[in-house]
């Protein structure tokens, strides 16, 4: 298997599969099994054969809700923001819980 040819095709089309790679190069990969193509892509070129997750489409309603949310809190002053309980403060809650728990 010519690694450079496979590398160029995989980089230009990241979603290409090993069987498709074999079909598109019948002369070059005639004597090579699909399993060998998988193995060479994984071991030699460090490509895995995972399927990329598709991102959900954001609807118009979701975009409008996001803009409305941003506009609602855009003009808040520092005092209002100080009263917000941030989700990244979880470590503080764990420490408090441990210190208040009975021995």
Secondary structure, DSSP 8 states (H G I E B T S, - for coil): --HHHHHHHHHH-TT--HHHHHHHTTTTTTT--HHHHHHHHHHTS--------------HHHHHHHHHHHHHHTT--HHHHHT---GGGHHHHHHHHHHHS--
